[in-house]
Amino acid sequence: MTDLQKTPEQTATRWTPDGGRDPLAGRHGAIGTSLPRIDGPLKVRGEAQFAAEVPADRLAYAALVTSTIARGAIATLDTAAAEAAPGVVLVMTHRNAPRMAPPAVIMTDPRAAGASSLPIMQDASIHWNGEPVAVVVAETQEQADHAASLVRVTYREEPASLSFERAIAVGRHPDTVLGEPAVIETGDAETALRNAPHRIDRVYRTPRHSHSAIEPHAVTVWWEGGDLVLHDATQMLHMTRYTIAGVFGMDEERIRIHSPYVGGGFGSKGPWSHHFLAIAAAKLAGRPVRLALSRGDVFRVIGGRTTTEQRVALGARDDGTLAALVHTGTAAMTTHNNCPEQFTFPARHLYAADTIRVEQRVADIDMVANTFMRAPGESVGTFALECAIDEMAGELGLDPIEFRRRIEPETDPTSGRPFSSRQLLKAYADGAERFGWSRRAAAPGAVRDGDWLVGMGVATATYPYYRMPGGRVRITLGRDGRAVVAVAAHEMGMGTATVHTQVVADRLGLSVDRVDFQHGDTALPAFTMAGGSSQTATLAAAAHEATLALLEELLRLAGNDSPLAGLTVDEVEARDGGLGHRGSRERFESYASILGRAGREEVGAEGESPMPTETQSFSMHSYGAQFCEVRVHAVTGEIRVSRFLGSFDCGRILNPRTAASQFRGGIIMGLGLALTEETQFDERNGRIMNPSLAEYHVPVHMDVPEIDVIFTDIPDPRAPLGARGIGEIGITGVGAAVANAVHNATGRRIRELPITLDKLL
Amino acid sequence: MSINVNGNPVELPGDPRVSLLDLLRERLLLTGTKKGCNQGACGACSVLVDGERIISCLALAVQYEGRSVTTVEGLAEDGALHPLQAAFIAHDGFQCGYCTPGQLCSALGMAAEARRGLPSAVTADLEADSMPLTRDEIRERMSGNLCRCGAHNGIVDAILDACAGGGR
């Protein structure tokens, strides 16, 4: 009998996607402890090496020249002065760039990662304001920057689609929304809405956002004959390799990408045009090239979160149940990318309503391809939905938490599937008690402290559980009793290396200091992307498979002379640096002993994340309740967030320290979304107007209160280790929690982000 | 013409356009000091010059002839982490680690400013000889150092832990 044929009861050691519970989900070992980050000492010493910091012999530096029109073609291009400037090695334009195929766009193929399918510097055409038109390579960065300023370009402009409002009018349904239908209807929601005794019907707007990772995108690249070496900042190593191989028509195996440390990603760090341009320039120059984007370049050549216009309409009965839930709207997109900003996803799964209608449209704009940014869709979708829920609670005269209790569904409202684990109401109850929600005045504008109006708001956080199939990991156990975990996973600060050191330590019955975690290199077993909060579930599943294979091999090596003789994998457990019989303390042999008798220095095994069939059987999501207190100045409209609490239900928490940091980080990015952040797009010419960290306002220390984080820590029986993803959910619901608090403080309902003080005056 | 970097004399660059940051990163290969914006907006490039914090991306290297520069690589003594570095680990005052060197150098310069009695926008008693480092004082004084991972709480806790008692 193979493992796959066994029933869950028979495979007590084994988590399976749609069956058995992971035995580690409830066990206490290294998992669940607050191990400090294992890369901490390196990072505080400044010794963690990032992509723009890798030295190379004869390294040359690149600078970009970018277009200043949104659509049309280059009319004249004069590079003579740049080429004659001191230190210049190369000026690459569409005239001399090597032939490159358009990148394969992400999600058109499981391995594709391209942000856009536009050809890169292959002809004179211009597709957005800020598109690279020349790459200047010089001996130093100063020489490259100066020479880039000498490139003279004129353009032949063509009419461009730049107005979101006009593009909405001719919008379209995307083929799919991340594999889901663009429209879902259960019943006749518009009729139910018209007939409902209580109705709200509102439009909410959210602007463009920039990820604004503090590390600007950078690559250091060189060719070794026909082989390519790339030092990159990426959250999708093997997908980037696949995409580059396609663009240059080369064998993937001849590309090696290193990315051990990434200075923040948040969705932005995949293959963009600068990858291909730097690789091409290194080929033409015949020497290593570093292309580190300027901060302005980051805004112009790397896309961010797109703008949305959303309608939420709710029809409710007197008893606080919903007759109709409608969430429709449009996101700006381009004709050459695939990121429809799935803002209707929360409404598909959160609340019970007799009828539901969701519809996503996209409006084509001539702009840099928008892309995935922390909780794409859910971040801005929860702003609209959770503000509307708050508005309806007010209409019904219900406490907003009580209203949500009355619309809590028993099964997934649109798919009908059972929830794998849903503790949203517990998250609300726990959060309400800790935050002091009972002290909230129901009537808006009722609490004043001097010149400050004080209010509280709450909103639901939600993000889907994703686990990617195919991610591989290798675990090697040495005679010295140490394990090496090797996987091309990514460490952007989420704590991946730390947490999976803990996980493998527990899987193998080792202390954490006997586990080495190798990551960030395509020479390691191929892995899926760090996206969709999927990396931990994917890695945990793959590591579980690898462990089982390793245990089988160890039992085989142990042979008949071992106390373990005759036992199967299901009958043993890893403990105390060896294997033991589950039912007997005496039957035990250490790894060192097994390997020693077998005359082996080490033994290794690989495992792969299987198909995520759990999500076909169950509705799997993480949840949370975001509580916010704001103080709004009665005269100036200045808004300060004075208190914030996030109460999360994400299954088992593997490391409370690093998990709390992920939640806090999401919440703080959510405070920016709520109050300060907007990438300003000039609809006259498609130019981004605030391409700097001085004018794009991320929250600073003074904007961030102490943020309280609690979690249910209830394992999800359908997820490996009982753990669902935690990276993205923190930002969801924050915009609405702040807006709802501002309404509670002032009586003013702001439906357009960011909530800046001018909107309150 | 030389400047002193972490106790070592260093030749100044011939090209006067070279910023102190690029001297450190590209010529001395001291890449602990980070480039986040090159516009003076993010603080990732903060270093100490004769004990005072500056943003090295807006400083021309040649301006610093004869001065002593301390970067993140110069904080640990005899291999032992500076107490503030250890506190950043203990309080999880970072995630990706890219803004961290700037936060560390800035915090040390900031604590010295408060000790010297330099007031901030939130200081109540402008006449005091020395400003106690409260959470609000730290937040205000550290607001020029951006962190996008959202480690702000841990950073403030670490600074309180390591510097509020006088620091080093």
Contacts between the chains, C-beta under 8 A, distances in Angstrom:
chain1	res1	chain2	res2	distance
A	36	B	89	5.3
A	36	B	90	6.9
A	36	B	92	7.3
A	37	B	89	7.0
A	37	B	92	7.0
A	39	B	97	7.1
A	40	B	88	7.6
A	40	B	89	3.9
A	40	B	94	7.9
A	41	B	81	6.8
A	41	B	85	8.0
A	41	B	89	6.8
A	42	B	97	7.8
A	43	B	94	6.1
A	43	B	97	3.2
A	43	B	100	5.5
A	44	B	72	7.7
A	44	B	81	6.6
A	44	B	85	4.0
A	44	B	86	7.8
A	44	B	88	5.1
A	44	B	89	6.1
A	44	B	94	7.5
A	44	B	97	7.7
A	44	B	100	6.0
A	44	B	104	6.7
A	45	B	32	7.0
A	45	B	72	6.8
A	45	B	73	7.0
A	45	B	75	7.8
A	45	B	76	6.2
A	45	B	81	7.4
A	45	B	85	6.9
A	46	B	30	7.9
A	46	B	31	7.3
A	46	B	32	2.1
A	46	B	33	7.0
A	46	B	71	7.1
A	46	B	72	3.7
A	46	B	73	5.5
A	46	B	100	7.7
A	46	B	101	4.5
A	47	B	32	6.8
A	47	B	73	7.9
A	48	B	97	5.5
A	49	B	31	6.7
A	50	B	31	7.4
A	50	B	34	7.8
A	50	B	98	6.8
A	52	B	35	7.3
A	53	B	25	7.0
A	53	B	31	3.8
A	55	B	29	6.0
A	140	B	15	6.9
A	140	B	18	7.9
A	140	B	26	7.5
A	141	B	22	6.4
A	141	B	26	6.7
A	142	B	15	5.8
A	142	B	17	4.5
A	142	B	18	6.2
A	142	B	22	7.4
A	146	B	17	7.7
A	211	B	148	7.7
A	212	B	148	5.5
A	213	B	96	7.4
A	213	B	98	7.5
A	213	B	148	5.6
A	214	B	34	7.2
A	214	B	36	4.4
A	214	B	42	6.0
A	214	B	44	5.5
A	214	B	96	7.4
A	214	B	98	4.7
A	214	B	99	4.7
A	214	B	146	6.2
A	214	B	147	7.1
A	214	B	148	5.2
A	215	B	34	7.2
A	215	B	36	7.0
A	215	B	96	7.0
A	215	B	98	4.3
A	216	B	35	7.2
A	216	B	36	6.9
A	216	B	37	7.6
A	261	B	96	7.4
A	261	B	97	6.8
A	262	B	96	6.4
A	263	B	34	7.5
A	263	B	96	4.9
A	263	B	97	7.2
A	263	B	98	3.1
A	264	B	95	7.7
A	264	B	96	4.5
A	264	B	98	6.2
A	264	B	148	5.0
A	264	B	149	5.9
A	266	B	148	7.4
A	292	B	35	7.3
A	294	B	38	6.3
A	295	B	36	7.4
A	295	B	37	4.1
A	295	B	38	6.4
A	295	B	39	5.9
A	295	B	41	7.7
A	492	B	95	7.6
A	492	B	96	5.5
A	493	B	94	7.2
A	493	B	95	3.0
A	493	B	96	3.3
A	493	B	97	6.5
A	493	B	149	5.1
A	494	B	95	6.9
A	495	B	95	7.4
A	657	B	92	5.3
A	658	B	92	6.9
A	660	B	92	7.6
A	661	B	92	5.0
A	661	B	95	5.7
A	661	B	149	7.4
A	661	B	150	7.4
A	661	B	151	6.3
A	661	B	154	6.8
A	662	B	95	7.6
A	664	B	150	5.2
A	664	B	151	7.6
A	664	B	152	7.8
A	664	B	153	6.1
A	665	B	95	6.3
A	665	B	149	4.8
A	665	B	150	3.1
A	665	B	151	7.0
A	666	B	150	7.1
A	667	B	150	7.0
A	668	B	150	3.5
A	668	B	152	6.4
A	669	B	148	7.5
A	669	B	150	6.2
A	692	B	37	6.6
A	692	B	39	5.4
A	692	B	41	5.9
A	693	B	36	7.2
A	693	B	37	4.8
A	693	B	39	6.9
A	693	B	41	4.0
A	693	B	42	4.9
A	693	B	146	6.3
A	694	B	37	7.9
A	694	B	39	6.3
A	694	B	40	7.6
A	694	B	41	4.0
A	698	B	146	5.9
A	698	B	148	6.0
A	699	B	150	7.9
A	699	B	152	7.6
A	700	B	143	4.1
A	700	B	144	7.6
A	700	B	146	6.3
A	701	B	138	7.3
A	701	B	139	4.2
A	701	B	140	7.5
A	701	B	142	4.6
A	701	B	143	4.7
A	701	B	145	7.3
A	701	B	147	8.0
A	701	B	152	5.4
A	701	B	155	7.3
A	701	B	156	6.8
A	702	B	139	4.8
A	702	B	140	5.5
A	702	B	143	4.6
A	703	B	143	8.0
A	704	B	139	7.4
A	704	B	150	7.6
A	704	B	152	4.0
A	704	B	153	7.0
A	706	B	135	7.7
A	706	B	153	5.7
A	707	B	153	5.9
